């Protein structure tokens, strides 16, 4: 052993020496050399270690660790050697910890079990639990290095910490040495104040409730009867998924949770979460999901392994949890749990404290909604135990669940309160004190704790306890009358309390000083000391004390409406004003670098106070918005925008700008959030390229002329341009650009030369993201759900159409799903598939009710009867069948075609069924007898969709034709059809009131028609690919259309939708002229278009040909362009004359040197394109593209769409590409240093 216990960093040996001539350290065991300070500069003090272990199963390991750690130069403290017989165990442990610097916690089953008989120390279990708590929450706290000696579950208080694995220390000396070296490394990290966490903790970032629970557990007594009831429920009630422990404020619900977490008997508690009304982040569903997932990983090794799967890991990233906590819970928690083996020790449960406080989030999605809708999705061995006040909203949402009321007057509860008082009052000479306090408290734990604290501090006379007022509110009032005998003394305390109550998260004393305007050295500390009994301090990562109200009942008393105007009544609005003033003061100083609290909550406080002018200044400040994005707060920011737009009157000057800005940010929200760190200009770039064009005369030149009947007042594009009023958003963005360019630092971005496909006033409300192609979509009768199914996985997905949140997704078929339909009563969802099955699910918990198997090659469509009791389906064998949910009846109604029966619909009367066939007929059959009533000819083939009008008078059909046919059901007479699609119509549906008909088509559009006239009244273009399905919302205001994803779009017939000039078919090649003056695109529609590279406007186009454009290339000079088609025909296009010349067939370019042709992306690799200058590379990644500097290999700019093909200019600034049928023309702007 050498001086000062320095160890070799390579092998851990203590046989080392310092070489003065070489000025380095040398290991005699492994010959390792390293630089370090000489011995005389080292701290000579030996680090003292507290060794915590269980005597029954870790004594041998503790002996060896003690010897080896001592040999390594540490002092080791062990209770076995230090505690004398008769010493007070807790005091000795605390003294031992106080004299040491680091705790080594040896984890074994004996060490982490519940402590039992304190009268026999040798029989005590679980001493480690208390020792760990003392180490974590002592003053100062001690770093802990866990050592896993025998496999067991890590205590919740340290579950995030990485542990040293010594489970194989007895198998061989090598195993022990390896583990001991890791222990030394862990100790050295602790000496450097470095905390080592489990690998999943870095991305799950669970909330640390340990300090909160430690405080709640203090002086805990009793409740054994309740714990026994919980355990009996857990073991014996197999059908009940959740247990609610309800009670009034102060009955000790949180203390019960704290003790359950500490004890965790038989490892019953899988995970826990505490909802804290004064810490909004704990109320957020995303935080609940990430915390629960991290605890599951610490308890279930199988689950921890699943976190290595990319899909599960991606679902649980902070960004995913924040954006869509419901999907994160489904994919990151529920789905993995379903694959695990059932644990041997019976059911376990998730423990949630103060579930009622989750409702503080208001109308937004909250934890109550998250778990209430998914109780049925929990594996059978997982339950939920939650505490809650007797809150009607919580109890209603969780109605039907078992509720255990914690009645303060219950004799067992009274006995627990008596036991607590007997311990606390033992040192006082007052035999009646216990009974008096019991009577005054009425069994309320919070009351007796408060009263006992008053007795111990001398505030209450032990002989006059009968004078205490009954009830918590009365006790608080009496205490404040003593604390502030003169009303004027309360003024300073009032201001501090109002700020603490109104704060969105606990504040430090300095923050309280800033918000109140009080002196931070004199007034604020004095007030905090005076109020100390009513405040709790929470130490956060900044190592500062943060102050909050000690119990919600106290805040409720201060702000109770019934006490408004009384001496100690506090108005939260006053605190909100103080906080808003402080935040705005910081905003004016430096909007881009505000203190954390001010940055996060300035908008919240301005919204609360309806200070709209200041709110507008904040939400339109680029530096502020970018700072929110940089700190990972984009989801919250978008939510605040939505609240602002909904709250401000639409005639307010700020409303239009905020509304447009909200839409622009939300449109590219995922891209902005993904690149918050590596591309901070993403916010500006996306908002500019979406919002600058809105209401800008330049954008009008890029749009196609509207159809006359869609916009009768718009007689020409030129006149429209003259009438356009430049929107305030365009003006704001011009200001942003000037501001951004004057800042120092790198600012390079991509400016689009063309407006977005969908303008900000587009009827598109939301996009529901799905995996694979959607073949069908359905809207629930109450409008709260949208379901979709398709290929290739046979998966059904269900969303909330208002928020776009994916609620559930599950595989249920082995082949493509051909239909999903909600029952008319909304209780069931049925799906049909080419795997020849029909499955019916309960919409309350998504459990499968029944599965029908059809004797055919595949089910092509299905429909419900109006009474929700029967299903009718068409099939690939040309037959129509009927199934009854009552009695499982299966009946063949009719064979209507020798080939496929594609579609089916049931008449509103429930007596007739219509079906479309492969031969192009629409057949009406009697639902009871199967008799054919009437047949209609669609004058085409493959009738893919049929629909009855709501009054039953009309039936329409979509077939392998652009036209939609319609007939009268009674007479068979064909009425006016619907003509306007440019490719096959795929599905039709009448609006709920029957006045409109919607259709979708392979031309990538959805259209709405007036039934009485057959005229088109609305159109929704710009789908990603063929549109295959649609559904009306129950109120007829929106349609859901399915393509690659589901689009929810408003049906507004007052204004036509103007689409930007683009190809009708997919662009397959792009070329840029040598002088960068022109861009050419060739597409599958057989047309080649030429565009102005400066403005993005179309200049010319070639005539349509029956084959795809295969390749294009500009000649030099660029007044001619060579075009080759897939049928082999090639020609030169003369731009001056706007006509082809030099036509010929053949595989080559006739008479044109190859070096004069700039070709499309087919000449490049599949994912990369190189600028001709060699300066940049365009690289495709997932759904986006990035521009990379070829010298530094660092990204220069990002674009939120992947390019299908690309053409590059000869300089370093112009990039032309395509996404589907749309031309993307970009200019790289800005500089490395502005």
Beta strands, then each sheet from edge to edge (+ up, - down):
strand 1: 16-19
strand 2: 24-27
strand 3: 33-34
strand 4: 48-52
strand 5: 75-77
strand 6: 102-107
strand 7: 143-148
strand 8: 164-165
strand 9: 242-246
strand 10: 269-274
strand 11: 348-353
strand 12: 382-388
strand 13: 402-405
strand 14: 535-539
strand 15: 545-549
strand 16: 747-752
strand 17: 764-768
strand 18: 773-779
strand 19: 786-791
strand 20: 795-800
strand 21: 805-811
strand 22: 817-822
strand 23: 828-833
strand 24: 837-842
strand 25: 848-853
strand 26: 859-864
strand 27: 870-875
strand 28: 879-884
strand 29: 889-895
strand 30: 901-906
strand 31: 912-917
strand 32: 921-926
strand 33: 932-937
strand 34: 945-948
strand 35: 954-958
strand 36: 964-968
strand 37: 985-990
strand 38: 996-1001
strand 39: 1006-1010
strand 40: 1016-1020
strand 41: 1029-1032
strand 42: 1038-1042
strand 43: 1046-1050
strand 44: 1067-1072
strand 45: 1078-1083
strand 46: 1088-1092
strand 47: 1098-1101
strand 48: 1109-1114
strand 49: 1120-1125
strand 50: 1129-1134
strand 51: 1139-1145
strand 52: 1168-1170
strand 53: 1176-1181
strand 54: 1184-1189
strand 55: 1195-1199
strand 56: 1205-1208
strand 57: 1214-1219
strand 58: 1222-1231
sheet 1: 1+ 2- 3+
sheet 2: 5+ 4+ 6+ 7+ 8+
sheet 3: 10+ 11+ 12+ 9+ 13+
sheet 4: 14+ 15-
sheet 5: 16+ 58- 57+ 56-
sheet 6: 17+ 43- 42+ 41-
sheet 7: 18+ 19- 20+ 21-
sheet 8: 22+ 23- 24+ 25-
sheet 9: 26+ 27- 28+ 29-
sheet 10: 30+ 31- 32+ 33-
sheet 11: 34+ 35- 36+
sheet 12: 37+ 38- 39+ 40-
sheet 13: 44+ 45- 46+ 47-
sheet 14: 48+ 49- 50+ 51-
sheet 15: 52+ 53- 54+ 55-
end
